[in-house]
Amino acid sequence: MQFMQRIEEASRKKKTDIVLALDFPFQTPQDRTTLLSKAQAVLAAIHPHVCAVKINHHLVLPLGTFDGVQTLVNDAHDKGLQTIIDCKANDIGATNQIIAEYYFAAGFDAIIANPFVGWEDGLKPIFDVAKRCERGVILLAYMSHKGAREGYGQTVLDSKTGKPILQYVSFAWKSLSWKADGIVVGATSPEKIAQLHSVVGEAVPIYSPGIGAQGGMVDAVRKAGARYLIVGREITHAKNPADVAKRILSSAKP
């Protein structure tokens, strides 16, 4: 079964479309064990209310890929969750290939990559590794922070037609032609979610980060066409993560 089908099945079985971004504030190297325990505790508390876990540098840097992070990936799988590595792969093809191989070897089900590097000798090796390993590739289309407009919001010339096109729209078209398993579009820009949903339809699911802490609103994001809601600090920084997850879920039923 491919990643897109696996996460859809997890969402259906658990009746949720929330992806937990397992992010925490800076911890000193001496607090490494405490950080792992805290991550495991949050995961144990909220797993009935999410369909997947997204992990990025917040945990990879202090815990290591084949040590603490792999433990979390295994924990997530044991709880019926899919796992996404948010490394935003963004290098030449040979390096991207090795990045994908390491993260997939650690057990991740999908990887987030940056389409700015292009296809040939860029992201193609990641897609090749993903296909061989039956894993997924999710592309960044428009990020959730204010500065996203400076890069993803640029007007560029389409390489095929020579006509002006918004950068994030071109990335949505690439997600179709490259057969990506999803695109990331920030919850802080619901109008862009709607615009890109009109491009990709149901063929490429939209993952939307920025709910809560960055100001993204669940109802607006869902109505715009996002398939999965990525929620991090709103849950991980809460005194009772499970209560927050249930509250968000109650207004975000698929």
MIKOL-646337 format. One line per field, with one value per residue: residue number from 1; x, y, z of N, C-alpha, C in turn; residue in one letter. Coordinates in steps of 0.2 Angstrom, whole numbers. Each point is the difference from the previous one (the first is absolute). Example, Ala and Ser with C-alpha at 12.3 -4.5 7.8 and 13.67 -1.06 7.14 Angstrom:
2
pos	c(1, 2);
nx	c(66, -2);
ny	c(-28, 5);
nz	c(39, -4);
cax	c(-4, 4);
cay	c(6, 6);
caz	c(0, 1);
cx	c(4, -4);
cy	c(6, 5);
cz	c(0, 3);
code	c(A, S);
//
This chain:
254
pos	c(1, 2, 3, 4, 5, 6, 7, 8, 9, 10, 11, 12, 13, 14, 15, 16, 17, 18, 19, 20, 21, 22, 23, 24, 25, 26, 27, 28, 29, 30, 31, 32, 33, 34, 35, 36, 37, 38, 39, 40, 41, 42, 43, 44, 45, 46, 47, 48, 49, 50, 51, 52, 53, 54, 55, 56, 57, 58, 59, 60, 61, 62, 63, 64, 65, 66, 67, 68, 69, 70, 71, 72, 73, 74, 75, 76, 77, 78, 79, 80, 81, 82, 83, 84, 85, 86, 87, 88, 89, 90, 91, 92, 93, 94, 95, 96, 97, 98, 99, 100, 101, 102, 103, 104, 105, 106, 107, 108, 109, 110, 111, 112, 113, 114, 115, 116, 117, 118, 119, 120, 121, 122, 123, 124, 125, 126, 127, 128, 129, 130, 131, 132, 133, 134, 135, 136, 137, 138, 139, 140, 141, 142, 143, 144, 145, 146, 147, 148, 149, 150, 151, 152, 153, 154, 155, 156, 157, 158, 159, 160, 161, 162, 163, 164, 165, 166, 167, 168, 169, 170, 171, 172, 173, 174, 175, 176, 177, 178, 179, 180, 181, 182, 183, 184, 185, 186, 187, 188, 189, 190, 191, 192, 193, 194, 195, 196, 197, 198, 199, 200, 201, 202, 203, 204, 205, 206, 207, 208, 209, 210, 211, 212, 213, 214, 215, 216, 217, 218, 219, 220, 221, 222, 223, 224, 225, 226, 227, 228, 229, 230, 231, 232, 233, 234, 235, 236, 237, 238, 239, 240, 241, 242, 243, 244, 245, 246, 247, 248, 249, 250, 251, 252, 253, 254);
nx	c(4, -1, 4, -2, 0, 6, 2, -2, 3, 6, -1, -2, 5, 4, -3, 6, 1, 1, 5, 2, 2, 4, -2, 6, 0, 5, 4, 3, 6, 0, -4, 4, 1, 0, 4, 4, 0, 1, 4, 2, 1, 2, 5, 2, 0, 3, 3, -5, 3, 6, 1, 4, 6, 1, 6, 3, 4, -6, -1, 1, 1, -5, -4, 1, 2, 6, -2, -1, 2, 4, 2, 0, 3, 4, 0, 1, 4, 2, -1, 2, 6, -1, 6, 1, 5, 0, 4, -6, 1, 6, 2, 6, -2, 7, 0, -4, 3, 5, -3, -3, 6, 3, -4, -1, 6, -1, -4, 2, -7, 2, 2, 1, -2, 5, -5, 2, 3, -7, -1, 3, 3, -7, -6, 1, 6, -3, -3, 6, 3, -4, 1, 6, 0, -4, 4, -1, -2, 1, -2, 5, -6, -2, 5, 0, 6, 1, 6, -5, -3, 6, -1, -5, 0, 6, 0, -1, 5, -5, 4, -6, -4, 5, -6, -2, 3, -4, 5, -4, -2, 6, 1, -6, 1, 6, -4, -4, 5, 2, -7, 0, 1, 2, -3, 5, -6, 3, -2, 5, 0, -6, 1, 6, -3, -4, 5, 4, -5, -1, 6, 1, -6, -2, 3, 1, 0, -4, 6, -4, 6, 1, -3, -3, 6, -1, -6, 2, -5, -2, -5, 4, 4, -4, -3, 6, 0, 3, 4, 6, -1, 5, 0, 3, 2, -5, 3, 6, -2, -5, -4, -5, 5, -2, -1, 6, 2, -3, 2, 6, 1, -3, 5, 3, -6, 4);
ny	c(-6, 5, 5, 3, -6, -1, 6, -1, -6, 2, 4, -5, -4, 5, 1, 2, 6, -1, 4, -3, 6, -5, 6, 1, 4, 4, -6, 1, -2, 2, 4, -3, -3, 6, 2, -6, 0, 6, -1, -5, 4, 5, -4, -3, 6, 2, -6, -1, 6, -3, 1, 5, -1, 7, -2, 5, 5, 2, -5, 0, 7, 1, -3, 2, -2, -3, 5, 6, 3, -5, 1, 7, -1, -4, 4, 5, -5, -1, 6, -3, 4, 4, 0, 7, 0, 5, -3, 1, -6, 3, -5, -1, -3, 0, 6, 3, -4, 2, 7, -2, -3, 5, 5, -3, 0, 6, -2, 6, 2, 7, 4, 6, 3, 4, 2, 5, -6, -1, -2, 1, -5, 0, 0, -1, 0, 6, 2, -1, 3, 5, 0, -1, 5, 2, 6, 5, 4, 5, 4, 4, 2, 1, 2, -1, 2, 6, -2, -5, 6, 1, -7, -3, 6, -1, 5, -5, -2, -2, -6, -2, 4, 1, -1, 5, -2, 0, 1, 1, 4, 2, 1, 3, 3, 2, 1, 3, 4, 2, 0, 6, -1, 7, 5, 4, 2, 5, -2, 4, -4, 0, 6, -1, -3, 5, 4, -3, 0, 6, 0, -3, 3, -6, 1, 6, -3, 5, 1, 2, 2, 1, -5, 5, -2, -1, -1, -6, 1, -5, 3, 6, -3, -3, 6, 2, -6, 2, -5, 2, 0, 4, -3, 5, 6, 1, -6, 0, 6, -4, 2, 0, -3, -5, 4, 3, -6, -2, 6, -1, -7, 3, 4, -6, -3, -5);
nz	c(0, -4, 1, -5, -1, 2, -2, -5, 0, 2, -5, -5, 2, 1, -6, -2, -2, 7, -3, 5, 1, 1, 1, 3, 5, 0, 0, 5, -2, 6, -4, -4, 5, 3, -6, 0, 6, -1, -5, 3, 5, -4, -3, 6, 1, -5, 0, 5, 0, -2, -7, 1, 0, 0, -2, 3, -1, 2, -3, -7, 0, 5, -3, -6, -6, 1, 4, 3, -6, -1, 6, -1, -6, 3, 5, -5, -3, 6, -1, -5, 1, -5, -3, 1, -4, 4, -4, -4, -2, -1, -3, -2, -5, -1, 3, -4, -4, 2, 0, -6, -2, 3, -2, -6, 0, 2, -5, -2, 0, 1, -5, 3, -6, -2, -4, 4, 2, -2, -6, -6, 2, 1, -1, -6, 2, 3, -5, -3, 5, 0, -6, 0, 5, -5, -1, 3, -4, 5, -5, 2, 1, 6, 3, 7, -1, 2, 1, 1, 0, 3, 1, 4, 2, -3, -4, -4, -4, -2, 2, -1, 3, 4, 2, 2, 6, 5, 4, 5, -5, -2, 6, 0, -6, 3, 5, -5, -4, 6, 0, 2, 6, -1, 1, 2, 3, 2, 7, 0, -6, 3, -2, 2, 6, 0, -1, 4, 4, -2, 1, 6, 2, -1, -5, 3, 5, 3, 2, 5, 1, 7, 1, 3, 1, -6, 3, -2, -3, 5, 1, 0, 3, 4, 1, 1, 3, 6, -2, 2, 6, -1, 6, 2, 1, -4, -2, -3, -1, -1, 5, -4, -3, 3, 5, -2, -1, 5, 3, -3, 2, 6, -2, -1, 1, -3);
cax	c(-4, 4, -1, -7, -6, 1, -2, -8, -3, 1, -5, -7, -1, 0, -5, 4, 4, 5, 7, 4, 7, 3, 5, 1, 5, 7, 2, 8, 2, 0, -7, -1, -4, -6, -4, -3, -5, -6, -3, -3, -6, -5, -3, -5, -6, -4, 0, -7, -3, 4, 1, 7, 5, 5, 6, 5, 6, -1, 1, 6, 7, 2, -1, 3, -5, -1, 0, -6, -6, -2, -5, -7, -3, -3, -5, -6, -2, -3, -7, -4, 1, 5, 5, 3, 6, 0, 7, 0, 6, 1, 7, 1, -3, 4, -1, -7, -1, 3, -4, -6, 1, 1, -7, -4, 3, -2, -7, -4, -4, 0, 5, -2, 6, -1, 0, 4, 6, -1, -1, 6, 6, -3, -5, -1, 3, -5, -6, 2, 1, -7, -4, 3, -2, -7, -1, -3, 3, -5, 3, -2, -3, 0, 1, -5, 3, -2, 5, -1, -2, 6, 2, -5, -5, 3, -2, 6, -2, -1, 5, -3, -4, 3, -5, 1, -4, 2, 5, -4, -5, 4, 2, -6, 0, 6, -2, -4, 4, 5, -4, 2, -5, -4, 3, -1, -2, -1, -7, 0, -2, -5, -1, 5, -2, -6, 3, 4, -5, -3, 5, 2, -6, 0, 6, 5, -3, 4, 2, 0, 3, -1, -6, 0, 5, 2, -6, -4, -7, -3, -6, 2, 5, -4, -4, 4, 2, 5, -1, 3, 1, 6, 0, 6, 1, -7, -1, 6, 1, -6, 1, -4, -1, -6, -6, 1, -1, -8, -3, 1, -4, -7, -2, 3, -2, 0);
cay	c(6, 6, 5, 3, -5, -1, 6, 0, -5, 2, 6, -3, -4, 4, 6, 6, 2, 4, -2, 3, 3, -1, 5, 2, 6, -2, -3, -1, -7, -4, -2, -4, -6, 3, 2, -6, -2, 5, -1, -6, 1, 3, -5, -4, 4, 3, -4, -2, 6, 2, -5, 0, 5, 3, 2, 4, 1, 1, -7, -3, 3, -2, -7, -4, -3, -7, -1, 2, 2, -6, -2, 3, -2, -7, 1, 2, -5, -5, 4, 0, 6, 1, 5, 4, 3, 7, 3, 4, -2, 6, -1, -4, -6, -5, 1, -2, -7, -3, 2, -4, -7, 0, 1, -6, -6, 1, -2, 6, -2, 5, 5, 7, 2, 6, -1, 5, -3, -3, -8, -3, 1, 4, -4, -6, -5, -2, -3, -7, -4, -1, -5, -6, -2, 1, 6, 6, 7, 6, 6, 7, 5, 7, -1, 4, 6, 6, 1, -4, 4, 2, -5, -4, 5, 4, -2, -3, -2, -7, -2, -3, 5, 7, 5, 2, -5, 0, -5, -5, -3, -5, -6, -4, -4, -5, -6, -5, -3, -5, -5, 1, -3, 5, 7, 4, 7, 3, 2, 7, 3, -4, 2, -4, -6, -1, 1, -6, -6, 0, -3, -7, -4, -5, -4, 1, 2, 6, 0, 7, 2, 7, 0, 2, 4, 5, 3, -4, -2, -7, 1, 3, -5, -5, 2, 2, -6, -4, -7, -2, 6, -1, 4, -1, 3, 0, -6, -2, 5, 1, -4, -6, -1, -4, 4, 5, -4, -1, 6, 2, -5, 1, 5, -1, -6, -1);
caz	c(0, -1, 6, -1, 2, 7, 4, -1, 4, 7, 1, 1, 6, 6, -1, 1, -5, 3, 1, 5, -1, 7, 1, 7, 1, 0, 6, 1, -2, 6, 1, -5, 3, 2, -6, -3, 5, -1, -6, 1, 4, -4, -5, 3, 2, -6, -5, -3, -3, -6, -4, -2, 4, -4, 4, -3, 3, 7, 3, -3, 3, 6, 2, -5, -5, 1, 7, 3, -5, -2, 6, -1, -6, 2, 5, -4, -4, 5, 2, -6, -3, -6, 2, -5, 2, -3, -1, -6, -5, -4, -2, -6, 0, 4, 7, 1, 0, 7, 5, 0, 2, 7, 3, -1, 4, 7, 0, -2, -6, -5, 0, -3, -5, -2, -7, -3, -3, -7, 0, -2, 5, 6, 4, -3, 4, 6, -2, -2, 7, 3, -4, 1, 7, 1, 5, -3, -1, 0, -2, 2, -5, 3, 7, 4, 3, -3, -6, -6, -6, -3, -4, -3, -3, -5, -7, -4, -7, -1, -4, -6, -4, 0, 3, 7, 4, 7, 2, 3, -5, -4, 4, 0, -6, 1, 5, -4, -5, 4, 4, 8, 4, 4, 0, 6, -1, 7, 2, 0, -6, -3, -7, -4, 0, -5, -7, -2, 0, -7, -5, 2, 1, 5, -2, 4, 7, 3, 7, 2, 6, 2, 4, 7, 3, -5, -2, -5, 3, -3, -4, -6, -4, -2, -6, -6, -3, 3, 2, 6, 4, 3, 7, 4, 6, 4, 4, 4, 6, 4, 6, -2, -8, -2, -1, -6, -6, 0, -2, -7, -4, 0, -6, -6, -2, -7);
cx	c(4, -2, -6, -5, 1, -3, -8, -3, 0, -5, -7, -1, 0, -5, 3, 4, 6, 7, 4, 7, 3, 6, 1, 5, 7, 1, 7, 1, 0, -8, -3, -5, -7, -5, -3, -6, -6, -3, -4, -7, -6, -3, -5, -6, -5, -1, -7, -3, 3, 1, 8, 4, 5, 6, 5, 6, 0, 2, 6, 6, 2, 0, 4, -5, -1, 1, -7, -6, -2, -5, -7, -3, -3, -6, -6, -3, -4, -7, -4, 1, 5, 5, 3, 6, 0, 7, 1, 6, 1, 7, 1, -2, 4, -1, -8, -2, 3, -4, -6, 1, 1, -6, -4, 3, -2, -7, -5, -4, 0, 5, -3, 7, -2, 1, 5, 6, -1, 0, 6, 6, -2, -4, -1, 3, -4, -6, 2, 1, -7, -4, 3, -2, -7, -2, -3, 5, -5, 4, -2, -3, 0, 0, -4, 3, -1, 5, -1, -1, 6, 3, -5, -5, 2, -4, 6, -3, -1, 5, -3, -3, 3, -4, 1, -5, 2, 4, -4, -5, 4, 2, -6, 0, 5, -2, -4, 4, 5, -3, 2, -6, -3, 4, -1, -2, -2, -7, -1, -3, -6, -2, 4, -1, -6, 2, 3, -4, -4, 5, 1, -6, 1, 7, 6, -2, 4, 1, 1, 3, -2, -7, 1, 6, 2, -6, -5, -7, -2, -5, 2, 4, -4, -5, 4, 2, 6, -3, 2, 2, 7, 0, 6, 0, -7, -1, 6, 2, -6, 2, -4, 0, -6, -6, 0, -1, -7, -4, 1, -4, -7, -3, 4, -1, 0, -7);
cy	c(6, 5, 3, -4, -1, 5, 1, -5, 2, 6, -3, -4, 4, 6, 6, 2, 5, -4, 3, 2, -1, 5, 3, 6, -3, -3, -1, -7, -4, -2, -5, -6, 3, 2, -6, -2, 5, -2, -7, 1, 4, -4, -5, 3, 1, -5, -2, 6, 2, -6, -1, 4, 2, 2, 4, 1, 1, -7, -3, 2, -3, -8, -5, -4, -8, -2, 2, 0, -7, -4, 3, -3, -7, 1, 2, -5, -5, 3, 1, 7, 0, 5, 3, 4, 7, 3, 5, -1, 5, 0, -3, -7, -6, 1, -2, -7, -3, 2, -4, -7, 0, 0, -6, -6, 1, -1, 5, -3, 5, 5, 6, 2, 7, 0, 6, -3, -3, -8, -3, 1, 4, -5, -7, -6, -2, -4, -7, -5, -1, -5, -7, -3, 0, 5, 6, 6, 5, 6, 7, 4, 7, -1, 5, 6, 6, 1, -5, 3, 2, -5, -4, 5, 3, -2, -2, -1, -8, -3, -3, 5, 7, 5, 1, -5, 1, -6, -6, -4, -5, -6, -5, -4, -5, -6, -5, -4, -5, -5, 0, -3, 5, 7, 3, 7, 3, 2, 7, 3, -4, 1, -4, -7, -2, 1, -6, -6, 0, -3, -7, -4, -5, -4, 1, 3, 6, -1, 7, 2, 7, 1, 2, 5, 5, 3, -3, -2, -6, 1, 2, -5, -6, 2, 1, -6, -4, -7, -1, 7, -2, 5, -2, 3, 1, -6, -1, 5, 0, -4, -7, -1, -4, 5, 5, -4, -2, 6, 2, -5, 1, 5, -2, -7, -1, -2);
cz	c(0, 6, -1, 2, 8, 5, -1, 4, 8, 2, 1, 6, 6, 0, 1, -6, 3, 0, 5, -2, 7, 1, 7, 0, 0, 7, 0, -2, 6, 2, -5, 2, 2, -6, -3, 4, -1, -7, 0, 4, -4, -5, 3, 2, -6, -6, -3, -4, -6, -4, -2, 5, -5, 5, -4, 4, 8, 4, -3, 3, 7, 1, -5, -4, 3, 8, 2, -5, -3, 5, -1, -6, 2, 4, -4, -4, 4, 2, -7, -4, -5, 3, -6, 3, -4, -1, -5, -4, -5, -3, -7, 0, 4, 7, 2, 0, 7, 5, 1, 2, 8, 4, -1, 4, 8, 1, -2, -6, -5, 2, -3, -3, -3, -8, -3, -4, -6, 0, -2, 5, 6, 4, -3, 4, 7, -3, -2, 6, 3, -4, 2, 7, 2, 6, -4, -1, 0, -1, 3, -5, 2, 8, 4, 3, -4, -6, -6, -6, -4, -4, -4, -3, -6, -7, -4, -7, 0, -5, -6, -4, -1, 3, 8, 4, 7, 2, 3, -4, -4, 4, 1, -6, -1, 4, -4, -5, 3, 4, 8, 4, 4, -1, 7, -2, 7, 1, 1, -6, -3, -7, -5, 0, -5, -7, -2, 0, -7, -5, 1, 1, 6, -2, 4, 7, 2, 7, 3, 7, 2, 4, 7, 1, -6, -3, -5, 3, -4, -5, -7, -4, -3, -6, -6, -4, 3, 2, 7, 4, 5, 6, 4, 7, 4, 4, 4, 6, 5, 7, 0, -7, -2, 0, -5, -6, -1, -2, -7, -4, -1, -5, -6, -2, -7, -3);
code	c(M, Q, F, M, Q, R, I, E, E, A, S, R, K, K, K, T, D, I, V, L, A, L, D, F, P, F, Q, T, P, Q, D, R, T, T, L, L, S, K, A, Q, A, V, L, A, A, I, H, P, H, V, C, A, V, K, I, N, H, H, L, V, L, P, L, G, T, F, D, G, V, Q, T, L, V, N, D, A, H, D, K, G, L, Q, T, I, I, D, C, K, A, N, D, I, G, A, T, N, Q, I, I, A, E, Y, Y, F, A, A, G, F, D, A, I, I, A, N, P, F, V, G, W, E, D, G, L, K, P, I, F, D, V, A, K, R, C, E, R, G, V, I, L, L, A, Y, M, S, H, K, G, A, R, E, G, Y, G, Q, T, V, L, D, S, K, T, G, K, P, I, L, Q, Y, V, S, F, A, W, K, S, L, S, W, K, A, D, G, I, V, V, G, A, T, S, P, E, K, I, A, Q, L, H, S, V, V, G, E, A, V, P, I, Y, S, P, G, I, G, A, Q, G, G, M, V, D, A, V, R, K, A, G, A, R, Y, L, I, V, G, R, E, I, T, H, A, K, N, P, A, D, V, A, K, R, I, L, S, S, A, K, P);
//
